[in-house]
Amino acid sequence: MPNITDPNGVILTGENSFIRLHDEETGAQLTRTSHWRVLMSDGGSGHVLYITGDETDNEVKIYSDNIALARWLQGEIEIHLYPGFADTDIPVIDAIFDKKGDIGSSWTEIIQTDDETIYMSWYDFKTPYMLTAASGTNESRPHGVYSCFIPATKAQLTVNGCVAKGVPIAEYRGSTESSSACLAWSETWVKP
């Protein structure tokens, strides 16, 4: 019988959805987010949002309900995905996280602090697909990752009632048409 298990250790399982908004004419990236809902990891469980763009004066901001998780993700994963989110000198803002919707219409993540309310909304979904990257297949990191990507052709980021500029753009993951705004659910990271 063939081996049907991954020999690497599981270091995280949960979600890592994102919205990356681009200027419609030039294609320049205006906003980048990385939203984590972690069920289990070496850094514990909880939620983290990393964000930068016009709505943060192009500074990185970090929101979480588990500072230890935010710092662990920075050192273990974000350093490989987007080093700008990995600076541990950036303070972590305490936040409450909620969600609503379904992929039949729209999905919204809600992040609230004493001073801010952030809505991340995805809609007009394309066909979901499985992203599979075994450990060792990406030269820039030792990790493997398996995730159900649900690409959205439309997304909106709202910070304190102000809608961020830009739109998601079409992207490809291998030969699969995707988007710069995806729900990434059932995500599991492994490491030798």
C-alpha positions in Angstrom: 0.0 0.0 0.0 1.4 3.5 -0.9 2.2 5.9 1.9 -0.7 8.2 2.3 0.6 10.3 5.2 3.0 13.3 5.2 6.1 12.3 7.2 6.6 15.9 8.4 5.4 17.4 11.7 2.2 19.4 11.8 3.0 22.9 13.2 -0.3 24.7 12.4 -3.8 24.1 11.3 -6.5 26.7 10.7 -7.0 29.5 8.1 -4.9 32.2 6.5 -7.2 34.3 4.3 -5.9 37.4 2.6 -6.8 40.5 0.6 -4.3 42.2 -1.6 -5.7 45.2 -3.4 -4.0 46.7 -6.5 -4.3 49.9 -8.4 -6.6 49.0 -11.3 -4.5 50.9 -13.9 -0.9 50.4 -12.9 -1.3 47.0 -11.0 0.8 48.4 -8.1 -0.2 46.8 -4.8 -1.9 49.3 -2.5 -2.9 47.1 0.5 -1.7 43.8 1.8 -3.4 41.8 4.6 -2.8 38.4 6.2 -5.6 37.1 8.4 -5.1 34.0 10.6 -7.6 31.9 12.4 -5.5 29.2 14.1 -7.0 26.2 15.7 -3.8 24.6 16.7 -0.1 25.6 16.5 3.2 25.7 18.3 2.2 29.3 19.2 -1.3 28.3 20.5 -4.7 29.1 19.0 -6.4 32.4 18.2 -6.5 35.1 15.6 -4.1 37.6 14.0 -4.4 40.3 11.4 -1.3 41.8 9.7 -2.1 44.8 7.5 -0.3 47.5 5.6 -1.5 50.0 3.0 -3.1 53.4 2.5 -5.5 53.0 5.4 -2.5 52.5 7.8 -0.3 55.2 6.2 1.7 52.3 4.8 2.8 51.3 8.2 2.4 47.6 9.3 -0.2 47.1 12.0 -0.8 43.9 13.9 -4.0 42.9 15.7 -4.5 39.8 17.8 -6.3 38.1 20.6 -3.1 36.0 21.4 0.2 38.0 21.3 2.2 34.8 21.6 0.6 33.4 18.5 1.2 36.7 16.6 4.9 36.6 17.5 5.3 32.9 16.7 3.7 33.3 13.3 6.1 36.2 12.6 9.1 34.1 13.3 8.0 30.8 11.8 5.8 31.7 8.8 5.4 35.4 8.0 9.2 35.8 7.7 9.0 33.6 4.6 5.7 34.9 3.2 6.1 38.6 3.6 9.1 39.8 5.7 7.5 43.2 6.3 5.0 41.5 8.6 7.8 39.7 10.6 9.2 42.8 12.5 8.7 41.9 16.2 9.3 45.6 17.2 5.8 46.4 15.9 3.3 46.4 18.8 0.4 44.0 18.8 -2.9 45.6 19.3 -5.4 43.7 21.4 -8.6 42.9 19.3 -11.8 40.9 19.2 -12.4 38.8 16.1 -15.7 37.7 14.6 -17.0 36.5 11.2 -20.2 36.2 9.2 -21.5 35.1 5.9 -21.0 32.1 3.6 -19.3 31.4 0.3 -22.6 31.3 -1.5 -22.8 35.1 -1.2 -20.1 36.8 0.8 -17.8 36.3 3.7 -16.7 39.0 6.2 -14.1 39.0 8.9 -14.6 41.6 11.6 -11.8 42.9 13.8 -12.6 45.3 16.6 -10.4 47.2 19.1 -11.2 50.1 21.5 -10.5 52.5 18.7 -11.0 50.7 15.4 -13.3 48.5 13.4 -12.0 46.6 10.4 -14.2 44.7 7.9 -12.5 42.3 5.4 -15.1 41.2 2.9 -14.8 38.7 0.0 -17.5 38.0 -2.7 -18.1 36.9 -6.3 -16.2 33.6 -5.7 -14.6 31.4 -8.2 -14.3 27.6 -7.9 -12.4 26.5 -4.8 -9.2 24.4 -5.3 -6.6 22.7 -3.2 -3.2 24.3 -2.9 -0.6 21.6 -2.2 3.1 22.4 -1.6 5.0 19.6 0.0 7.8 20.4 2.4 11.0 21.1 0.4 9.3 22.2 -2.8 9.7 25.9 -2.1 13.4 27.0 -1.9 12.6 30.0 0.3 11.2 28.0 3.2 11.3 24.5 4.7 7.6 24.3 5.2 4.9 22.4 3.4 1.4 23.8 3.2 -2.0 22.3 2.2 -5.0 24.6 1.9 -8.4 25.0 0.3 -8.3 28.3 -1.6 -11.6 30.0 -2.4 -10.6 32.9 -4.7 -12.8 36.0 -4.8 -12.9 38.3 -7.8 -14.2 41.1 -5.6 -13.1 42.1 -2.1 -13.4 45.2 0.1 -11.4 46.3 3.2 -13.0 48.9 5.4 -11.2 50.6 8.3 -13.3 52.8 10.6 -15.8 53.4 7.8 -13.2 54.3 5.1 -13.0 51.9 2.2 -9.5 51.0 1.0 -8.6 51.9 -2.6 -7.9 49.2 -5.1 -9.2 45.9 -6.4 -8.2 42.3 -6.4 -6.4 41.1 -9.5 -6.4 37.8 -11.2 -3.4 35.6 -10.3 -2.3 32.0 -11.1 -1.1 29.4 -8.6 0.6 27.0 -11.0 -1.9 26.5 -13.8 -4.9 27.3 -11.6 -6.6 30.7 -12.1 -6.9 32.4 -8.7 -7.0 35.9 -7.2 -5.1 38.3 -5.0 -8.1 37.9 -2.5 -8.7 34.4 -1.3 -10.2 32.6 1.6 -7.7 30.0 2.6 -9.4 27.5 4.8 -8.5 24.1 6.2 -4.9 25.2 6.0 -2.2 23.0 7.5 1.5 23.8 7.7 4.1 21.0 8.1 7.8 21.1 8.7 10.5 18.4 8.8 
